Amino acid sequence: MTLIHARGLTPTRRSFLLSTVALMAGAVVPYVAHAQDDVPRGGSVTINIGTEPPVLVLIAHSAGAAYYISGKTTESLLTYDASFNPQPLLATEWKVSDDGLRYWFKLREGVRWHDGKDFTAEDVAFSIFALKDNHPRGRSTFATVQKANVLNPHEVELVLSKPAPYLLSAFASFEAPIVPKHLYEGTKIAENPHNVAPIGTGPYKFVEWVRGSHALFARNEDYWGAPKPHLDQIIFRFIIDPAAAVAAIETGEVQVSTANLPLADIERLKANPNLVVDTNPAPYSPSIARAEFNLENRYLADIRVRHAIAYAIDKDFIVNTIYLGYATRLDGPVSPDLAKFYTPDLPKYEFDPARAEKLLDEAGYKRGADGFRFKLFIDPTQPSGPPKQTAEYFAQALGKVGIKVELRNQDFAAFVKRIFTDRDFDIAIEGMSNLYDPTVGIQRLYWSKSFKPGVPFTNGSKYSNPEVDRLLETAAVEVDPKKRLELFNEFQKLVVQDLPTLDIVTPSVITVYDKRVKNLKIGVEHLWSNGADIYIEA
């Protein structure tokens, strides 16, 4: 399988400079039509992603805000169409052995890194083990990969100790970036300076990262997929303030907004004839909102307390009042948007404050003279929007059953450090990605072996259940799809009973963009793809 691209027109220096000026002004700039396929060329697109990520390449991190950025500059082996079928990217052909223990990839020739060095199989082999050793999800994704054999400069073979039925779906660019061996070898991967100033093979080259403002990427004139990309440049803005985020999309300061848009403004934005409001799910990585309990807390270690908290929370209120209907109630760890693995008939903790009070009494935590039983801290992942509002509601609802709750706000980086490094938390209100398969996106959150202080977005609750571990480990290597689903169903029932986390909702994925921006969402990766196909219509 190969992709063949014809070489086309390239932007003039004048059009590039016009793009740069217009970019800073937030305008959609002029373009010239492509001579062969009439796809417009040139211009800039500014995307507000809200939270500023800690890195720009996800080789050793899984920060959601960087999903939008990483693949634009640092690609992986494959991409995926709307039906989740793998398509060529840095790999042009691939085969999987009948026993599922060998994966062979033929790599694209003539590809160069942004610094001019040749891309080879050595880079792929190095990156697979860099991901396995350093990426929060890579530990489980590539757990069974024992060898990466370089057969020649453009062929690589992965040898597994056990089957990994999800592996061919794991090579999206934001999920498994291939990095240059010559710049990473011999370094501490997580601290490599190119994580914040990336050198990749992708359609856009890193220009600058102005902290607190934006990250700028310019068209890679030497891109292997020429005449793509169609744009001269992409800029990623970090607009946290909700009012400013709305103003930016309405005035054209940004052309695409993915974050911090107040839900109360969505209906008005829908009425704007110049904008598109897209609420389609992101199939490659559905997100969920949940409350994670620190099981090292002496109160939360008691399952009766965790069940009481679940009965004190009205999820339907959260859906309708906090998310204004732009969410779906969630009663287990798998989003309904991950339809293949979703189990709808799980036990539900319906809103029942009286039952919550009874459980707390039975646990021995009677109300004191002040009306409270004990105190907990609650930390939302964001200091504004639904995460903060959900935390505020939790504090109010738990207060009614006698649990005093103090809300703490911090920026995203401080939240990650507090939860996963310092472990200075009781309840965290957070978002997590399911990803394309439970072994990759969900196992890390419940598998006892994934608990490791300092590693973000893993088992922050320090949950441990040997039967859950067994189910997850068996499902990870089970090649029979029916048996694998049965294992995941049993897993879901167990964690809903144990309740190390309280799953709350699957939020709608809301993207608002200028209607002149086309090909914004391609395949199942949507805005997390490499962006080579994006263009601006006349």
Order of alpha helices (4+ residues) and beta strands (2+ residues): alpha-beta-beta-beta-alpha-beta-beta-beta-beta-alpha-alpha-beta-beta-alpha-beta-beta-beta-alpha-beta-alpha-beta-beta-alpha-beta-alpha-beta-alpha-beta-alpha-beta-alpha-alpha-alpha-alpha-beta-beta-beta-beta
